[in-house]
Amino acid sequence: MTKPAEDRIRIGLIGAGGIAGAHVAGYRLNPETVVFAAVADPVPENAEKRRGDDSDVRVYADYRDMIAAGGLDAVDICLPHHLHAEAVIAAADAGLHVLCEKPLCLTLDEAAAITEAVERNGVTVMCAHNQLFLPAVAAAKKLVDSGALGRVYEVRTTDSFYNDFTIESMGWRAHAATAGGGELIDTGYHPLYLLQHLAGGTPVEVGAMLSRHRLDFMEGEDSAQVLVRYDNGVVGHVTTSWAYQPAVGTEKFSLVGEKGSLSSDGTTLVSRVRGEEPVTVAFELVHELAAEVAHFAECLREARRPIQTHVEGIDVLGVILAAYESAGSRSITAVHNAARVRTA
């Protein structure tokens, strides 16, 4: 991976919709390492809103024109799901590094094309998996990697909330062709990448049940239950939904190993090692997107691998596609993970 020529990473934002606001806030909170250099969106009002009062930020209607104009080290992709792959490949072919919102792409063919683009251009693609930057997650991962809990047996993650979407407010998310599915490939993507991070393996098989409990106007599911087996023997369980708030006391994530367990609501972490007193640690909230942007910039400056790249993004996509197949066939389904995509 080639280091940027300047100390600060010059980022061009592609897509200025809702989530882009949080990304821009992340740039603003990292002024010593990041320059918000340009924004591209076909809706001028959206682009101007993200630029704000900063006249140094160049505005484009088409991201291809922004890329061609030069002056960037990286792009940050915040487009609707079905437009991700094309933008990732265009940026990579221009020699730009990429931060991409979830999901990385929608099909295995797109995943293969992204892999080829990354390898032929020697660029870094980091998936914007913001929940990995929660202090409780970082502490849990450190504890697991230390071996204090022994070999990991089981991981559980939950990401559910009562979504008050209407067919009008959902827009492209209501349609499978543009969203790639329903809730699982959207919000459900978060607990799946968190699951893989804590499991520490590569997904190999999936069993899933999907439901449409309440949001009947959607083409896809509004809720999902997914079981994942990893190549290291860990079994993971995800519960995710737009239909309901989880029951009181439901953990955001938990893990059981041969020597003990841990659980977290996202702000505290409780660890229990057999034969020892439980330990509870509380953490202050952080701006996840600011931490994510800082990590991306730091990795580019130091020419090192980000916490999760296109490889993990493809693994998570493989789980989601296998979950859709599993639910349809009512069977356990093999995962086309990043390694299988690369060798296909």
C-alpha positions as CSV (number, residue, x, y, z in Angstrom):
1,M,0.0,0.0,0.0
2,T,1.4,3.4,-1.0
3,K,1.5,6.1,1.7
4,P,-0.2,9.5,0.9
5,A,2.2,12.2,-0.2
6,E,0.9,14.7,2.5
7,D,0.6,14.2,6.3
8,R,-3.1,14.8,6.2
9,I,-5.4,12.5,4.2
10,R,-7.5,14.4,1.6
11,I,-10.9,12.8,1.5
12,G,-13.6,13.2,-1.1
13,L,-17.2,12.3,0.1
14,I,-19.3,10.4,-2.4
15,G,-23.0,10.7,-1.5
16,A,-24.3,13.4,0.7
17,G,-27.4,11.8,2.2
18,G,-28.3,11.1,5.8
19,I,-25.4,9.0,7.1
20,A,-22.9,11.4,5.3
21,G,-23.5,14.0,8.0
22,A,-22.0,11.7,10.7
23,H,-19.0,11.1,8.4
24,V,-18.4,14.8,7.9
25,A,-18.6,15.3,11.6
26,G,-15.9,12.6,11.9
27,Y,-13.7,14.7,9.5
28,R,-14.2,17.8,11.4
29,L,-13.1,16.1,14.6
30,N,-9.8,15.0,13.1
31,P,-8.4,18.3,11.7
32,E,-4.8,17.3,12.2
33,T,-5.0,14.1,10.1
34,V,-7.9,14.6,7.7
35,V,-8.8,17.3,5.1
36,F,-12.4,17.3,3.8
37,A,-11.5,18.2,0.3
38,A,-14.5,17.5,-1.9
39,V,-18.1,16.2,-2.0
40,A,-20.1,14.7,-4.9
41,D,-23.9,14.4,-5.0
42,P,-26.4,14.8,-7.8
43,V,-28.6,16.8,-5.5
44,P,-26.9,20.2,-5.1
45,E,-28.7,21.0,-1.9
46,N,-27.3,17.9,-0.2
47,A,-23.7,18.6,-1.3
48,E,-23.9,22.2,-0.1
49,K,-25.3,21.1,3.2
50,R,-22.4,18.8,3.8
51,R,-19.9,21.5,2.7
52,G,-21.4,24.0,5.1
53,D,-19.4,27.2,5.4
54,D,-16.1,25.7,4.2
55,S,-15.5,27.2,0.8
56,D,-12.4,25.1,0.4
57,V,-14.5,22.0,-0.1
58,R,-15.1,21.4,-3.9
59,V,-18.6,20.4,-4.9
60,Y,-19.4,18.1,-7.8
61,A,-22.6,16.6,-9.2
62,D,-20.9,13.4,-10.4
63,Y,-18.3,11.6,-8.3
64,R,-16.4,10.5,-11.5
65,D,-15.7,14.2,-12.2
66,M,-14.5,14.6,-8.6
67,I,-12.1,11.6,-9.0
68,A,-10.9,12.8,-12.3
69,A,-10.1,16.3,-10.9
70,G,-7.4,14.9,-8.6
71,G,-6.2,16.3,-5.4
72,L,-7.5,13.4,-3.3
73,D,-5.9,10.5,-1.4
74,A,-9.1,8.7,-0.6
75,V,-12.9,8.6,-1.0
76,D,-15.6,8.0,1.5
77,I,-18.6,6.2,-0.1
78,C,-22.0,6.9,1.5
79,L,-24.3,6.0,-1.5
80,P,-27.3,3.7,-1.6
81,H,-26.3,0.1,-1.4
82,H,-26.7,-0.8,-5.0
83,L,-24.2,1.9,-6.1
84,H,-21.3,0.9,-3.8
85,A,-19.4,-1.5,-5.9
86,E,-19.2,0.7,-9.0
87,A,-17.9,3.6,-6.9
88,V,-15.4,1.4,-5.0
89,I,-13.9,0.1,-8.3
90,A,-13.8,3.5,-9.9
91,A,-11.9,5.0,-7.0
92,A,-9.5,2.0,-6.8
93,D,-8.8,2.2,-10.5
94,A,-7.8,5.9,-9.9
95,G,-5.4,4.8,-7.2
96,L,-7.5,6.1,-4.4
97,H,-8.0,4.4,-1.0
98,V,-11.6,3.8,0.0
99,L,-13.7,4.0,3.2
100,C,-17.1,2.5,2.3
101,E,-20.3,2.4,4.2
102,K,-22.0,-1.0,4.7
103,P,-22.7,-3.2,2.9
104,L,-19.6,-3.2,0.8
105,C,-21.6,-4.5,-2.2
106,L,-24.6,-6.7,-3.0
107,T,-23.5,-9.8,-5.0
108,L,-20.6,-12.2,-5.2
109,D,-19.8,-11.0,-8.7
110,E,-19.4,-7.5,-7.3
111,A,-17.3,-8.8,-4.4
112,A,-15.0,-10.5,-6.9
113,A,-14.7,-7.4,-9.0
114,I,-13.8,-5.3,-5.9
115,T,-11.2,-7.8,-4.9
116,E,-9.6,-7.7,-8.3
117,A,-9.6,-3.9,-8.3
118,V,-8.0,-3.7,-4.9
119,E,-5.3,-6.2,-5.9
120,R,-4.4,-4.7,-9.2
121,N,-4.2,-1.2,-7.9
122,G,-2.6,-1.8,-4.5
123,V,-5.1,0.3,-2.6
124,T,-6.8,-0.1,0.8
125,V,-10.5,-0.5,1.2
126,M,-11.8,-0.2,4.8
127,C,-15.3,-1.1,5.6
128,A,-17.0,1.6,7.8
129,H,-17.8,-0.8,10.6
130,N,-18.3,1.9,13.2
131,Q,-19.4,-0.3,16.1
132,L,-15.9,-1.8,16.3
133,F,-14.8,1.5,17.7
134,L,-17.0,1.3,20.8
135,P,-14.6,1.2,23.8
136,A,-16.6,-1.8,25.2
137,V,-16.0,-3.7,22.0
138,A,-12.3,-2.9,22.0
139,A,-11.9,-4.0,25.6
140,A,-13.8,-7.2,24.9
141,K,-11.6,-8.1,21.9
142,K,-8.5,-7.4,24.0
143,L,-9.7,-9.7,26.8
144,V,-10.6,-12.5,24.3
145,D,-7.2,-12.2,22.5
146,S,-5.4,-12.3,25.9
147,G,-6.6,-15.8,26.4
148,A,-8.2,-15.0,29.7
149,L,-11.5,-16.7,28.7
150,G,-9.7,-19.6,26.9
151,R,-11.0,-21.0,23.7
152,V,-14.2,-19.3,22.5
153,Y,-17.3,-21.4,22.2
154,E,-20.2,-19.1,21.4
155,V,-20.8,-15.4,20.6
156,R,-24.2,-13.6,20.5
157,T,-24.9,-10.1,19.1
158,T,-28.1,-8.1,19.0
159,D,-29.1,-5.0,17.1
160,S,-32.8,-4.3,17.1
161,F,-35.0,-1.2,17.4
162,Y,-38.5,0.0,16.7
163,N,-38.3,1.5,13.3
164,D,-41.0,4.1,12.5
165,F,-40.3,4.1,8.8
166,T,-43.1,4.6,6.3
167,I,-43.0,3.6,2.6
168,E,-42.3,7.2,1.8
169,S,-39.5,7.7,4.3
170,M,-37.8,4.4,3.5
171,G,-37.2,5.3,-0.1
172,W,-34.8,3.0,-1.8
173,R,-34.4,0.8,1.4
174,A,-38.0,-0.5,0.8
175,H,-36.9,-2.2,-2.4
176,A,-34.8,-5.3,-2.7
177,A,-33.2,-4.3,-6.0
178,T,-31.6,-1.2,-4.4
179,A,-31.2,-2.3,-0.8
180,G,-30.1,-5.9,-1.6
181,G,-32.7,-7.4,0.7
182,G,-34.4,-6.2,3.9
183,E,-33.3,-5.4,7.4
184,L,-30.5,-8.0,7.6
185,I,-28.4,-6.4,4.9
186,D,-28.9,-3.0,6.4
187,T,-28.9,-2.7,10.2
188,G,-28.3,-6.5,10.5
189,Y,-24.9,-5.9,8.9
190,H,-23.7,-4.3,12.2
191,P,-24.2,-7.3,14.5
192,L,-22.7,-9.6,11.9
193,Y,-19.4,-7.8,11.6
194,L,-19.3,-7.5,15.3
195,L,-19.9,-11.2,15.6
196,Q,-17.0,-12.0,13.2
197,H,-14.7,-9.6,15.1
198,L,-15.3,-11.4,18.4
199,A,-15.5,-14.9,17.0
200,G,-12.0,-14.4,15.4
201,G,-12.7,-16.8,12.5
202,T,-14.0,-17.1,8.9
203,P,-17.7,-17.9,8.4
204,V,-18.3,-21.3,6.8
205,E,-22.0,-22.1,7.2
206,V,-25.3,-20.4,8.1
207,G,-28.8,-21.2,9.2
208,A,-31.4,-18.4,9.3
209,M,-35.0,-17.5,9.8
210,L,-36.4,-14.3,8.4
211,S,-39.6,-12.5,9.3
212,R,-41.8,-9.6,8.3
213,H,-43.5,-8.8,11.6
214,R,-44.7,-5.3,11.2
215,L,-43.3,-3.4,8.2
216,D,-45.5,-5.0,5.6
217,F,-44.7,-2.4,2.8
218,M,-41.1,-3.7,2.6
219,E,-40.1,-6.1,0.0
220,G,-37.6,-7.8,2.3
221,E,-37.6,-8.9,6.0
222,D,-37.9,-6.6,8.9
223,S,-36.3,-9.1,11.3
224,A,-33.8,-11.9,11.3
225,Q,-32.4,-14.7,13.4
226,V,-29.1,-16.0,12.1
227,L,-26.7,-18.8,13.2
228,V,-23.2,-18.8,11.9
229,R,-20.4,-21.4,12.3
230,Y,-16.8,-20.2,11.9
231,D,-13.8,-22.2,10.7
232,N,-12.3,-22.1,14.3
233,G,-15.4,-23.9,15.7
234,V,-17.1,-20.8,17.2
235,V,-20.9,-20.7,16.8
236,G,-22.5,-17.2,16.5
237,H,-26.1,-16.1,16.9
238,V,-27.5,-12.8,15.7
239,T,-30.8,-11.3,16.5
240,T,-31.7,-8.1,14.5
241,S,-34.9,-6.3,13.8
242,W,-36.6,-3.0,12.8
243,A,-39.9,-4.3,14.2
244,Y,-39.3,-4.2,17.9
245,Q,-37.3,-3.0,20.9
246,P,-35.4,-5.9,22.5
247,A,-36.5,-7.0,25.9
248,V,-35.1,-5.3,28.9
249,G,-31.7,-6.9,29.9
250,T,-30.9,-8.1,26.3
251,E,-27.2,-7.8,25.8
252,K,-25.7,-6.0,22.8
253,F,-23.1,-8.7,22.7
254,S,-21.9,-11.7,24.8
255,L,-19.3,-14.4,24.6
256,V,-18.7,-17.7,26.3
257,G,-15.4,-19.5,26.4
258,E,-13.9,-22.4,28.2
259,K,-12.7,-20.3,31.2
260,G,-15.5,-17.8,31.5
261,S,-17.7,-15.3,29.7
262,L,-18.3,-11.6,29.0
263,S,-21.4,-9.5,28.2
264,S,-22.0,-5.9,27.3
265,D,-24.9,-3.5,26.8
266,G,-22.5,-1.4,24.6
267,T,-21.4,1.0,27.4
268,T,-20.4,-1.4,30.1
269,L,-18.5,-4.7,30.0
270,V,-18.9,-7.5,32.5
271,S,-16.4,-10.3,32.5
272,R,-16.5,-13.5,34.5
273,V,-13.5,-15.8,34.8
274,R,-14.4,-19.1,36.6
275,G,-13.2,-19.0,40.2
276,E,-12.8,-15.2,40.2
277,E,-15.1,-12.3,41.1
278,P,-16.9,-10.7,38.2
279,V,-15.4,-7.5,36.9
280,T,-17.6,-4.6,35.6
281,V,-16.1,-1.7,33.6
282,A,-18.1,1.3,32.5
283,F,-17.0,3.3,29.4
284,E,-17.6,6.8,28.3
285,L,-19.4,7.3,25.0
286,V,-17.3,8.2,22.0
287,H,-18.0,9.6,18.5
288,E,-17.8,6.3,16.7
289,L,-17.5,7.8,13.2
290,A,-14.7,10.2,14.4
291,A,-12.8,7.2,15.8
292,E,-13.4,5.3,12.6
293,V,-12.1,8.2,10.4
294,A,-9.1,8.6,12.6
295,H,-8.3,4.9,12.3
296,F,-8.6,5.0,8.5
297,A,-6.3,8.1,8.2
298,E,-3.8,6.6,10.6
299,C,-3.7,3.3,8.7
300,L,-3.1,5.1,5.4
301,R,-0.4,7.3,6.9
302,E,1.4,4.3,8.4
303,A,0.7,1.9,5.4
304,R,-0.9,-0.7,7.6
305,R,-4.1,-2.8,7.5
306,P,-7.3,-1.3,8.9
307,I,-9.3,-3.2,11.5
308,Q,-11.6,-4.6,8.8
309,T,-11.0,-4.4,5.1
310,H,-13.0,-5.5,2.0
311,V,-12.1,-9.1,3.1
312,E,-14.3,-8.9,6.2
313,G,-16.9,-6.9,4.3
314,I,-17.1,-9.8,1.8
315,D,-17.3,-12.3,4.6
316,V,-20.2,-10.5,6.1
317,L,-21.9,-10.3,2.7
318,G,-21.4,-14.0,2.3
319,V,-23.2,-14.7,5.6
320,I,-26.1,-12.5,4.5
321,L,-26.5,-14.1,1.1
322,A,-26.2,-17.5,2.7
323,A,-28.8,-16.5,5.3
324,Y,-31.2,-15.5,2.5
325,E,-30.6,-18.8,0.8
326,S,-30.9,-20.7,4.0
327,A,-34.3,-19.1,4.9
328,G,-35.6,-19.9,1.4
329,S,-34.5,-23.5,1.4
330,R,-34.9,-24.1,5.1
331,S,-31.5,-25.7,5.3
332,I,-28.0,-25.1,6.5
333,T,-26.1,-23.2,3.7
334,A,-22.4,-22.9,3.0
335,V,-20.9,-19.4,3.0
336,H,-19.1,-18.0,0.0
337,N,-16.5,-16.1,2.1
338,A,-13.8,-13.8,0.8
339,A,-11.3,-16.7,0.4
340,R,-13.8,-18.6,-1.8
341,V,-14.7,-15.5,-3.8
342,R,-11.0,-14.8,-4.5
343,T,-10.4,-18.4,-5.8
344,A,-13.6,-18.8,-7.7
